[in-house]
Amino acid sequence: MDTPYTCLECGHEDCDGASYCTLCGSRMISPSGLRLEGWVMIVVAVGGLALAGWLLDLFFTSSRAHTAAGTVFIITLYAALAVMCLAVMAAGWYQAGHGRRNKFARVVAKCLPPRSSSR
């Protein structure tokens, strides 16, 4: 059995190696392309965690006095960002390992701007 190519828009998989999806007409991507996207997702998520950690460190090491409500807000914001980065990292790890998108990666891909497809 051939490796399935995946539609970037609807997630339809096709094993005949078609360039465009038979359901929606969007561009198909190979499993190696999906693996590369998975690694990019991992790198972006790690970078997001590092940036968020740096900003959190910058917030707490500044000489300004912080209110309790402001501190709770910043910690909650950091925790939400960390959870999102970890979820993107897990989706990227799955995608890089299997060459297929999981449902969460499709949701993340839908949030990105549409790709231009020249036919």
C-alpha positions in Angstrom: 0.0 0.0 0.0 1.3 3.5 -0.9 1.8 6.1 1.7 -1.3 8.4 1.8 -1.0 12.1 0.8 -3.0 14.4 3.0 -5.2 17.4 2.0 -4.1 20.6 3.8 -7.6 21.9 4.1 -10.0 19.0 4.8 -7.6 16.3 6.0 -8.7 13.8 3.3 -6.1 11.1 2.6 -5.5 9.7 -0.8 -3.0 6.9 -1.7 -2.7 7.6 -5.5 -0.3 10.5 -5.0 -2.6 13.2 -6.4 -1.5 16.8 -6.3 -4.9 18.1 -5.4 -7.7 16.8 -3.2 -10.6 15.1 -4.9 -13.0 16.4 -2.3 -12.2 20.1 -1.9 -9.5 20.9 -4.5 -6.8 22.0 -2.1 -3.1 21.0 -2.4 -2.1 17.6 -1.0 1.1 17.1 1.0 3.3 14.0 1.3 4.1 12.3 4.6 7.6 13.7 4.5 6.2 17.2 4.2 3.9 16.5 7.1 6.9 15.2 9.1 8.8 18.4 8.4 5.8 20.5 9.5 5.7 18.4 12.7 9.3 19.3 13.4 8.6 23.0 12.7 5.7 22.8 15.2 8.0 21.3 17.8 10.6 24.1 17.3 8.0 26.8 17.4 6.5 25.4 20.6 9.8 25.1 22.3 10.6 28.7 21.3 7.3 29.9 22.7 8.0 28.2 26.0 11.4 29.7 26.2 10.1 33.2 25.3 7.3 32.9 27.9 9.7 31.7 30.5 12.1 34.6 29.8 9.2 37.1 30.0 8.0 35.5 33.3 11.6 35.7 34.7 11.8 39.3 33.5 8.5 40.1 35.3 9.6 38.6 38.6 13.1 39.9 38.6 12.2 43.5 37.9 12.5 46.0 40.8 8.9 47.1 40.6 6.5 46.0 43.3 3.7 43.7 42.0 0.2 43.4 43.2 -1.2 40.0 44.1 -3.8 40.3 41.4 -1.2 41.1 38.8 1.0 38.2 39.9 -1.9 35.8 39.7 -2.8 37.1 36.3 0.7 36.7 34.9 1.1 33.2 36.3 -2.3 32.2 34.9 -1.4 33.7 31.5 1.9 31.8 31.6 0.2 28.5 32.5 -2.3 28.9 29.7 0.5 29.7 27.2 2.5 26.7 28.5 -0.4 24.3 28.1 -0.9 25.6 24.5 2.8 25.2 23.7 2.8 21.7 25.1 -0.3 20.7 23.1 1.3 22.1 19.9 4.5 20.2 20.8 2.6 16.9 21.3 0.7 17.4 18.0 4.0 18.1 16.2 5.6 15.1 17.8 2.8 12.9 16.6 2.9 14.4 13.1 6.7 14.2 12.9 6.7 10.5 14.0 3.8 9.2 11.9 3.7 11.5 8.9 0.0 12.1 9.5 -1.9 14.9 11.1 -4.0 14.3 14.2 -7.2 16.2 14.8 -5.5 18.8 17.0 -2.9 19.6 14.3 -5.8 20.1 11.8 -7.4 22.6 14.2 -4.0 24.4 14.5 -3.6 24.4 10.7 -7.1 25.9 10.3 -6.0 28.9 12.5 -3.1 29.6 10.1 -3.5 31.8 7.1 -4.5 29.9 3.9 -1.8 28.8 1.6 -1.8 30.0 -2.0 -2.4 27.2 -4.4 -1.5 27.8 -8.0 -3.1 25.4 -10.4 
